[in-house]
Amino acid sequence: MGVYRIVFEGPAAMALRIATELADAEGVELISSDSPSIVGGDTVKLGVAVEGALGAVTDAVAGIRDGMPAGASIGIADD
């Protein structure tokens, strides 16, 4: 088990859904969330911290990424 920072950048309307999907993912627990920051136009950046096994976290991120619109991104931060 580890703690990982996930960063989403994309449409503001998706930010809550992203956090909810991470919280609901099997083997992943959402432990904190930053407030979304405006990047430009309708685009926000959202950082959340999750706890879980690396495989469960990467599976959750990959599952979310598959349904995202062009131009949006999500990933595990290196920091």
Sequence and secondary structure as in RCSB ss.txt:
>XXXX:A:sequence
MGVYRIVFEGPAAMALRIATELADAEGVELISSDSPSIVGGDTVKLGVAVEGALGAVTDAVAGIRDGMPAGASIG
IADD
>XXXX:A:secstr
 EEEEEEEEEEGGGHHHHHHHHHHSTTEEEEEE   EEEETTEEEEEEEEEE HHHHHHHHHHHHHT  TT EEE
E   
